[in-house]
Amino acid sequence: MNFTSRLIKLFATLLITIQITGCANSPNDPLEGYNRQVFYFNEALDTVVIKPAAHTYHDLVPDVIQTMVSNFFGNIADVWIAFNNFLQGRGDEGFSDVSRIIINTFAGIGGLIDVASDAGLPKHNQDLGQTFGVWGAPPGPYFVIPVLGPSTIRDTIAAPADYWYGDPITYISNDSVAWGAVILRGISTRAKLIDASSVIDDAAIDRYEFIRDAFLQRRHHLIHDRERREEQWETVDTDNTSQKEKDRQTDTQIWLPSGEIKPPSSPVEKTAETTTSVAMETTTPEPAAKTAFATETEYITGSILEKNELEPALKPAPAETIALIH
């Protein structure tokens, strides 16, 4: 074995070592050596081919047409999004996506106009990688796919289904039309990200790390957003239960004519009150005989009036008054 062969093998070994241990600073990116190389390739491809085409599309095509193209491809994507929502057990969002497809296809002229969003049916974002995440599959290391861009090992495994089986465009029999639709969709998507890419250029010291961290955070949010929503609903339900308990306690309080609040009587107090009431009933003298001019009707009417005059004083004060006092 000559010196040149040994040097080549040593260099290859060093490259493999760098690729495996290139991300000692980030536990989510153990393949940083490989990922950076693919990232630089994708950046060069974007700079030379994709970005100029997106700028031309953005500058020459009217905004209305751009919106229609984006809506059309978004309506197609809702088919796969609805399927993944059902797989994740999100039936309400799945039926919402199906409703979006029906409304936008018929009322939105084939999906060119997003009528469903104005009707209160928001667009969702689901794919098979998120479905695997909801099912409990870990994301695995960060992984950059050539041409396609940022991903994870879990999302990379799901990518063939997302990009081939789950994309209605791939079912077009005419290859020229299918590839034309794929290219148009890619340029349209890239045109919407022109402003975002300029912000990254201005804000990021290391563009690779910025995109990596932002991607991982967003994917984590998309997968675990339902858990956060359920926790929020549990918090709201707890607050409502507490309020109902407060209302129940308020209903059991006794309101005195003076405005003071007497807590509910204990069993001993209730027994004492009952004994006192019985004693008063047995010892209270009968009312004096009615006079000759006081008829039975007048006596009953007078008793009712007396009772009605006392009742307002015995009723609890309005809630607004109590809140103002406290």
Phi and psi in degrees as a GROMACS rama.xvg file:
@    title "Ramachandran Plot"
@    xaxis  label "Phi"
@    yaxis  label "Psi"
@TYPE xy
-80.4943  175.886  ASN-2
-66.8515  -36.4675  PHE-3
-64.6802  -42.5915  THR-4
-64.1775  -40.5426  SER-5
-63.6817  -40.6326  ARG-6
-65.2237  -39.0374  LEU-7
-65.841  -42.8338  ILE-8
-65.0552  -40.2094  LYS-9
-63.2993  -41.3443  LEU-10
-64.8856  -40.9108  PHE-11
-64.8314  -39.7611  ALA-12
-62.6375  -40.3271  THR-13
-64.379  -40.3797  LEU-14
-63.1758  -43.1122  LEU-15
-64.1526  -40.4607  ILE-16
-64.0373  -40.9326  THR-17
-64.6982  -40.759  ILE-18
-65.8112  -36.805  GLN-19
-77.6694  -38.8052  ILE-20
-108.856  18.2271  THR-21
-71.9268  -14.1555  GLY-22
-122.415  57.2645  CYS-23
-66.9293  -23.0729  ALA-24
-84.1784  -13.9509  ASN-25
-130.23  111.232  SER-26
-66.8213  -21.6957  PRO-27
-83.7117  -4.00646  ASN-28
-134.883  63.7133  ASP-29
-70.6641  -13.1628  PRO-30
-103.901  32.8993  LEU-31
-61.0256  -35.6177  GLU-32
-58.6984  -49.7344  GLY-33
-65.8462  -45.8381  TYR-34
-60.1636  -40.0017  ASN-35
-65.3095  -39.1842  ARG-36
-64.8793  -44.3154  GLN-37
-67.3076  -36.3572  VAL-38
-61.6695  -44.4026  PHE-39
-65.0829  -36.6249  TYR-40
-63.0015  -46.3025  PHE-41
-62.9888  -38.7151  ASN-42
-64.0932  -41.3537  GLU-43
-65.0461  -42.2441  ALA-44
-62.5388  -40.1237  LEU-45
-65.9966  -41.5696  ASP-46
-67.134  -38.8574  THR-47
-85.2185  -37.7992  VAL-48
-116.54  -59.7011  VAL-49
-70.8307  -48.3368  ILE-50
-62.72  -44.8806  LYS-51
-59.4209  -39.5753  PRO-52
-65.7075  -39.1389  ALA-53
-66.4987  -40.2004  ALA-54
-63.1266  -42.4834  HIS-55
-62.7985  -44.2356  THR-56
-62.2416  -42.9689  TYR-57
-66.8609  -36.0411  HIS-58
-84.5147  -31.5574  ASP-59
-96.9426  -33.7622  LEU-60
-83.8527  131.516  VAL-61
-59.1807  150.884  PRO-62
-59.6965  -36.3309  ASP-63
-63.0263  -41.7443  VAL-64
-67.1783  -41.0514  ILE-65
-59.5909  -41.7904  GLN-66
-64.2876  -40.6856  THR-67
-64.5163  -41.8201  MET-68
-63.0921  -43.8855  VAL-69
-63.0282  -41.4987  SER-70
-64.8417  -38.1661  ASN-71
-62.6484  -48.7738  PHE-72
-70.614  -30.6603  PHE-73
-66.1078  -36.3598  GLY-74
-67.0343  -37.7604  ASN-75
-65.4875  -41.3879  ILE-76
-65.3599  -24.9791  ALA-77
-62.2712  -21.9957  ASP-78
-63.9208  -50.4959  VAL-79
-70.2134  -33.6294  TRP-80
-64.2328  -44.2718  ILE-81
-62.0263  -41.8508  ALA-82
-60.0576  -43.4735  PHE-83
-70.8759  -33.0499  ASN-84
-63.2962  -39.6923  ASN-85
-66.6991  -39.5985  PHE-86
-63.5059  -30.903  LEU-87
-84.9657  -1.07918  GLN-88
82.297  15.1711  GLY-89
-98.0125  72.2712  ARG-90
-62.8001  -37.4878  GLY-91
-63.543  -42.7979  ASP-92
-71.6532  -33.4344  GLU-93
-63.6649  -46.0018  GLY-94
-66.5991  -32.4784  PHE-95
-62.8279  -41.7803  SER-96
-65.2706  -41.5337  ASP-97
-61.6261  -40.4347  VAL-98
-63.9465  -38.7853  SER-99
-60.6223  -44.2629  ARG-100
-61.4223  -45.7904  ILE-101
-64.8446  -46.8828  ILE-102
-66.5254  -47.068  ILE-103
-70.313  -31.4746  ASN-104
-69.4932  -41.6931  THR-105
-93.871  -50.8058  PHE-106
-81.6304  -21.6187  ALA-107
-100.308  20.0023  GLY-108
56.7247  62.1567  ILE-109
72.9175  19.3423  GLY-110
91.8335  4.13708  GLY-111
-69.7454  -26.9855  LEU-112
-118.909  130.455  ILE-113
-86.0151  82.2835  ASP-114
-77.2513  -31.4946  VAL-115
-64.7936  -37.9948  ALA-116
-63.6244  -39.8344  SER-117
-68.3266  -22.982  ASP-118
-87.4331  5.40689  ALA-119
91.5765  19.5211  GLY-120
-112.91  94.3305  LEU-121
-71.1262  156.267  PRO-122
-84.1725  139.665  LYS-123
-107.271  174.125  HIS-124
-137.524  101.154  ASN-125
-136.502  147.618  GLN-126
-146.758  177.527  ASP-127
-68.7967  -30.372  LEU-128
-62.169  -40.5628  GLY-129
-66.7888  -36.8507  GLN-130
-61.6146  -44.06  THR-131
-60.1454  -39.3258  PHE-132
-65.1568  -40.664  GLY-133
-65.2154  -33.1673  VAL-134
-75.0859  -8.51708  TRP-135
110.378  1.90859  GLY-136
-73.3449  130.074  ALA-137
-70.1307  153.774  PRO-138
-69.8428  -30.5444  PRO-139
77.0423  -175.935  GLY-140
-66.8032  156.833  PRO-141
-65.7728  138.929  TYR-142
-145.699  128.682  PHE-143
-99.6794  122.021  VAL-144
-90.4508  133.275  ILE-145
-55.372  134.121  PRO-146
72.3743  -47.1101  VAL-147
-76.0564  -32.5177  LEU-148
102.001  -152.204  GLY-149
-60.6749  144.941  PRO-150
-164.492  -174.872  SER-151
-129.709  171.935  THR-152
-61.2426  -41.6297  ILE-153
-63.4024  -46.1468  ARG-154
-68.4543  -30.6878  ASP-155
-67.7702  -38.0422  THR-156
-64.2219  -35.2715  ILE-157
-82.9327  -12.6911  ALA-158
-58.6975  -43.181  ALA-159
-55.8896  -40.4354  PRO-160
-68.7769  -38.8847  ALA-161
-66.6955  -41.6404  ASP-162
-93.3368  -15.942  TYR-163
-118.474  -62.7746  TRP-164
-72.5134  -34.4445  TYR-165
-91.0077  -0.371583  GLY-166
-101.55  113.255  ASP-167
-59.4353  -23.7715  PRO-168
-63.6596  -32.9516  ILE-169
-67.699  -12.9199  THR-170
-90.365  2.04211  TYR-171
-73.1406  125.809  ILE-172
-70.6794  -30.7497  SER-173
-81.0409  113.212  ASN-174
-63.2116  -37.4912  ASP-175
-63.7059  -43.6095  SER-176
-66.9217  -41.5984  VAL-177
-63.8299  -48.825  ALA-178
-67.9656  -33.2035  TRP-179
-63.7372  -39.686  GLY-180
-67.3808  -39.7432  ALA-181
-63.4781  -44.1755  VAL-182
-65.8792  -43.2486  ILE-183
-62.614  -41.2452  LEU-184
-64.3811  -42.0155  ARG-185
-62.8311  -42.49  GLY-186
-66.5965  -39.3923  ILE-187
-63.7344  -43.2595  SER-188
-64.6272  -42.8961  THR-189
-66.289  -33.4865  ARG-190
-65.4904  -33.6508  ALA-191
-71.9405  -17.0665  LYS-192
-100.608  8.90187  LEU-193
-62.3498  -48.2587  ILE-194
-64.9409  -37.9901  ASP-195
-65.4022  -39.9149  ALA-196
-66.4982  -33.903  SER-197
-68.5596  -34.8889  SER-198
-65.4819  -41.2254  VAL-199
-63.2372  -41.3093  ILE-200
-61.0783  -37.3956  ASP-201
-78.6217  -31.913  ASP-202
-97.2643  -28.1446  ALA-203
-89.5146  128.781  ALA-204
-76.7306  -47.5674  ILE-205
-114.905  105.703  ASP-206
-61.2673  -38.1037  ARG-207
-62.0814  -49.7844  TYR-208
-65.6289  -38.2854  GLU-209
-61.3099  -48.6249  PHE-210
-66.5421  -40.412  ILE-211
-60.8563  -50.8128  ARG-212
-65.6201  -40.6501  ASP-213
-64.7223  -40.0929  ALA-214
-64.716  -46.7589  PHE-215
-64.0409  -39.5848  LEU-216
-65.5364  -40.9987  GLN-217
-66.5372  -42.852  ARG-218
-62.9227  -39.8716  ARG-219
-63.0391  -39.8412  HIS-220
-65.9064  -42.779  HIS-221
-65.4314  -31.9703  LEU-222
-82.4546  -36.7579  ILE-223
-103.038  11.591  HIS-224
-66.5547  -33.6737  ASP-225
-66.5244  -38.1193  ARG-226
-62.7026  -39.986  GLU-227
-66.2193  -39.9483  ARG-228
-63.8737  -39.9539  ARG-229
-65.2793  -38.0547  GLU-230
-63.6095  -39.2066  GLU-231
-64.5822  -41.6845  GLN-232
-64.4585  -37.4809  TRP-233
-63.4565  -38.6514  GLU-234
-63.8227  -42.4915  THR-235
-64.1034  -43.3526  VAL-236
-62.2848  -37.7928  ASP-237
-63.4215  -42.3545  THR-238
-63.2058  -41.3067  ASP-239
-64.5215  -40.4975  ASN-240
-62.0871  -41.2914  THR-241
-63.4892  -40.145  SER-242
-66.3421  -40.6404  GLN-243
-63.1412  -37.6307  LYS-244
-65.1133  -39.533  GLU-245
-63.2226  -43.0174  LYS-246
-63.0333  -38.8951  ASP-247
-64.4515  -40.2414  ARG-248
-65.8792  -36.332  GLN-249
-66.8638  -38.1763  THR-250
-65.2114  -28.0244  ASP-251
-85.0011  -6.08944  THR-252
-77.3835  153.117  GLN-253
-105.051  124.752  ILE-254
-97.7068  123.761  TRP-255
-91.4919  157.845  LEU-256
-58.134  -29.276  PRO-257
-77.1007  -6.57783  SER-258
95.4977  -5.30195  GLY-259
-76.7455  151.875  GLU-260
-105.645  127.098  ILE-261
-106.632  124.122  LYS-262
-63.9318  162.044  PRO-263
-56.7334  141.429  PRO-264
-71.3807  142.528  SER-265
-77.3227  165.957  SER-266
-56.9815  -35.7658  PRO-267
-67.3475  -42.7283  VAL-268
-65.3565  -40.6293  GLU-269
-60.6204  -39.4583  LYS-270
-63.8818  -42.17  THR-271
-64.1612  -42.146  ALA-272
-63.5231  -40.6658  GLU-273
-64.0601  -42.2948  THR-274
-62.7672  -42.8376  THR-275
-64.2779  -40.6292  THR-276
-63.9609  -42.1876  SER-277
-62.8985  -42.2191  VAL-278
-63.576  -40.958  ALA-279
-65.9939  -37.6904  MET-280
-66.2542  -33.4158  GLU-281
-80.256  -25.6628  THR-282
-101.588  -13.6565  THR-283
-70.9922  127.724  THR-284
-70.4349  155.401  PRO-285
-66.921  147.054  GLU-286
-63.602  153.313  PRO-287
-61.1898  154.735  ALA-288
-64.6677  143.464  ALA-289
-68.3691  147.611  LYS-290
-72.4814  169.346  THR-291
-64.6901  -35.6324  ALA-292
-84.6847  -6.47116  PHE-293
-93.7677  104.075  ALA-294
-77.0355  168.737  THR-295
-64.2966  -35.7646  GLU-296
-64.0095  -45.152  THR-297
-62.4345  -38.4215  GLU-298
-63.4031  -46.8209  TYR-299
-64.7897  -42.9782  ILE-300
-61.651  -42.6229  THR-301
-62.7724  -37.6166  GLY-302
-65.387  -40.8166  SER-303
-65.0703  -42.2099  ILE-304
-62.3219  -42.6011  LEU-305
-60.6927  -41.497  GLU-306
-65.6371  -42.3894  LYS-307
-65.7357  -31.7327  ASN-308
-70.4115  -31.6406  GLU-309
-83.8718  -26.487  LEU-310
-60.9735  -41.7975  GLU-311
-57.9711  -33.4696  PRO-312
-72.6433  -26.2392  ALA-313
-87.631  -14.7554  LEU-314
-75.2143  149.55  LYS-315
-66.6003  150.488  PRO-316
-67.0583  153.819  ALA-317
-60.0722  156.042  PRO-318
-63.4573  -35.1537  ALA-319
-62.8717  -39.003  GLU-320
-66.5452  -42.5722  THR-321
-63.5283  -43.8213  ILE-322
-62.1674  -38.2776  ALA-323
-65.66  -37.6928  LEU-324
-65.9397  -45.4043  ILE-325
